[in-house]
Amino acid sequence: MTVGIVLGAGGPLGWAYHLGVIEGVRDAIGREPADADRIVGTSAGAAIAATLLTGVPMDEVVQMISSPPSEQERDQMRSASEALRQNPLKALRPVAPSLTRCIRHVGLATALVGLVPAGLFPTMMLRKFAATQEWPSQLWVPSVRLDDGHTVVFGRDQTPETLGDALEATSAVPGVFQPKAINGSTYVDGAVASSTHADILVPESHDVVLIAAPMTRPGKGLIRSRARRLLNQEATALRSDGSRTLILIPDQSVLEAAEGFPRRRPGAAIEIIERARLQTVEAFKRH
């Protein structure tokens, strides 16, 4: 039996939620998630997939997602803020205006990202999620190339020099983080195209696909609505191909535990992880 795991975008909540899902998979089926045949990680999901596949201990990951920025990271943010004060017009400059000409090929939402200013903050801090910079063979990390709006799947289409490069690229949220340059092209958050990218597993025809999709949790707004619509399309494609597909979305107990996380309640990570673990175990019992 072949297994694919998809860890979607979702910010800090996504980090904690994915850790709980991983724990839940271990408890539910007695199989190590790192042994899955394929793992797709987008944005927050890529960060946690990297910790899983490169052997970062769980307690260290919990510490990483619960702690405020380090002094080095604060220095990087201060330097970025100072550069902005010296050239405030730069903050308003569209990151890739030519992308709007690609609307027929990449869709309206992705094309409009080209009109968003480049983010202020560096993505270097995201490299800490990898214990090694060697590329895990079963990992795929989608990111959106600003040159043409196409989705590039690192690990499948090309492999960056380091794992950290891909983690930076797939997490470079437009308007917040600076785009990541890799091999002459610049990349932004993979969630620009889809929060999950589960359909890239269709050609591999896995027997079972588990999708953890924190960005599709209940709530209003165009971003979540689009994420839910794309997830439904991707799941339909997988099921039509014969894959048994289990979708996990943070339930009410997880969302209650996540209230105020991470800024006001950094210690809530432990509770989020535990509730996500329980949700995952229950989901496997019903599936």
SVG drawing of the C-alpha trace seen along z (x, -y; Angstrom):
<svg xmlns="http://www.w3.org/2000/svg" viewBox="-18 -58 41 60">
<polyline fill="none" stroke="black" stroke-width="0.4" points="0.0,0.0 1.4,-3.4 0.7,-6.5 0.8,-10.2 0.6,-12.9 -0.3,-16.5 0.5,-19.2 -1.1,-22.4 -0.5,-26.1 -1.9,-27.7 0.6,-30.0 1.5,-29.4 -1.8,-27.4 -0.7,-25.2 2.6,-24.5 1.0,-23.3 -1.9,-21.5 0.4,-19.5 2.5,-18.4 -0.7,-17.0 -1.8,-15.3 1.6,-13.6 1.3,-12.4 -2.3,-11.2 -1.2,-9.2 1.4,-7.4 -1.2,-6.6 -4.0,-5.6 -2.1,-3.3 1.1,-2.5 3.1,-3.7 5.8,-6.4 4.6,-9.3 8.1,-9.9 8.0,-6.6 5.2,-7.8 5.9,-7.3 5.4,-11.0 4.9,-14.1 3.8,-17.4 4.4,-20.4 3.1,-23.9 4.2,-27.0 3.6,-26.0 3.2,-22.5 6.6,-22.4 8.3,-23.6 6.7,-20.8 7.4,-18.2 11.1,-19.3 11.2,-18.8 9.6,-15.3 12.0,-14.2 15.2,-15.6 14.8,-14.4 14.2,-17.6 13.0,-16.4 9.4,-17.2 10.2,-19.3 12.5,-21.4 9.9,-22.1 7.4,-23.0 9.9,-25.4 10.5,-26.9 6.8,-27.6 6.1,-28.9 9.0,-31.3 9.2,-34.9 11.7,-35.9 15.3,-35.5 17.6,-38.5 19.2,-37.7 15.7,-37.6 14.8,-40.9 17.9,-42.4 16.9,-41.3 13.5,-42.8 14.9,-46.1 17.3,-46.3 14.4,-45.7 12.3,-48.4 15.2,-50.9 15.6,-50.2 11.9,-50.9 12.2,-54.2 15.0,-55.3 13.0,-54.4 9.3,-54.4 8.2,-54.4 9.8,-51.0 7.1,-49.5 4.4,-50.5 6.1,-49.1 4.4,-46.0 6.5,-42.9 5.8,-41.6 3.3,-43.8 3.9,-41.8 2.3,-38.8 -1.1,-40.3 -0.4,-39.4 -0.5,-35.8 -4.0,-35.8 -5.3,-33.4 -2.8,-30.8 -2.6,-31.1 -5.9,-32.6 -7.0,-35.9 -5.9,-35.3 -2.4,-34.4 -2.0,-37.1 -3.1,-39.8 -0.3,-38.8 2.0,-40.6 0.4,-43.9 1.1,-43.3 4.3,-45.1 7.2,-42.9 7.2,-41.9 9.3,-43.7 10.6,-40.8 13.3,-38.3 12.5,-34.6 15.9,-33.4 14.3,-32.5 12.4,-29.7 15.6,-27.7 15.6,-26.7 12.9,-24.1 15.4,-21.8 18.0,-19.9 20.0,-19.2 20.0,-21.0 20.1,-17.8 16.9,-17.1 14.6,-14.3 13.8,-12.0 10.1,-11.8 9.5,-15.5 7.7,-17.9 7.4,-21.6 5.3,-23.8 6.1,-27.4 4.9,-30.1 7.4,-31.5 6.9,-35.3 8.4,-35.3 5.3,-33.6 3.0,-32.7 3.6,-29.0 3.8,-26.6 7.2,-24.9 7.3,-21.8 10.7,-21.6 11.9,-18.1 10.0,-17.1 10.6,-19.9 14.0,-21.0 15.9,-20.7 17.3,-23.8 20.8,-23.8 19.5,-23.5 16.2,-22.5 16.2,-25.8 15.9,-27.6 12.6,-25.8 11.3,-26.5 11.9,-30.2 10.3,-30.2 7.1,-28.4 6.6,-30.5 7.2,-34.0 3.8,-35.4 3.3,-38.3 3.2,-41.7 4.7,-40.3 7.9,-38.4 10.5,-39.1 10.4,-36.9 13.0,-34.2 15.6,-34.1 16.6,-30.6 18.6,-29.8 17.8,-33.2 14.1,-33.2 12.1,-34.6 9.4,-32.7 6.6,-33.4 4.3,-31.4 2.9,-28.2 -0.5,-29.0 -0.8,-31.7 -1.8,-28.9 -3.3,-26.5 -3.1,-25.9 -2.7,-22.2 -1.7,-21.2 -3.0,-17.7 -3.7,-17.0 0.0,-16.8 -0.2,-13.3 -2.7,-12.1 -0.1,-10.8 1.5,-8.7 -1.9,-6.9 -1.3,-6.4 -3.6,-3.9 -4.2,-6.4 -3.8,-10.1 -4.1,-12.1 -4.6,-15.8 -4.2,-18.2 -5.7,-21.6 -5.7,-24.2 -6.2,-27.1 -9.6,-25.7 -11.0,-25.9 -14.4,-27.6 -14.5,-31.3 -15.5,-34.0 -13.3,-35.7 -12.2,-35.1 -8.9,-33.5 -10.5,-30.7 -13.3,-30.3 -10.9,-29.8 -8.8,-27.4 -11.9,-25.3 -13.0,-25.3 -9.5,-24.2 -9.2,-21.5 -12.6,-20.0 -11.4,-20.0 -8.1,-18.3 -9.8,-15.7 -12.3,-14.9 -9.4,-14.3 -7.6,-12.0 -10.8,-10.0 -11.6,-9.7 -8.1,-8.2 -8.9,-5.6 -7.1,-7.0 -8.8,-6.7 -8.6,-10.3 -8.9,-11.5 -9.2,-15.3 -8.4,-16.8 -9.4,-20.4 -9.1,-22.0 -12.3,-21.3 -13.9,-23.5 -11.9,-22.1 -8.6,-22.9 -9.8,-26.4 -10.7,-27.1 -7.3,-25.9 -5.7,-28.2 -7.3,-31.4 -4.6,-34.0 -1.8,-31.7 1.1,-32.5 1.4,-36.1 -0.9,-36.2 -0.7,-32.5 2.5,-31.0 2.1,-28.1 -1.1,-27.0 0.9,-25.0 0.9,-22.0 -2.9,-22.0 -3.4,-22.6 -1.1,-19.6 -3.0,-17.4 -6.4,-18.3 -5.2,-17.8 -3.9,-14.4 -7.2,-13.4 -9.1,-14.7 -6.8,-12.7 -7.2,-9.4 -11.0,-9.8 -11.0,-10.6 -9.1,-7.3 -11.6,-5.4 -14.5,-6.7 -12.7,-6.4"/>
</svg>
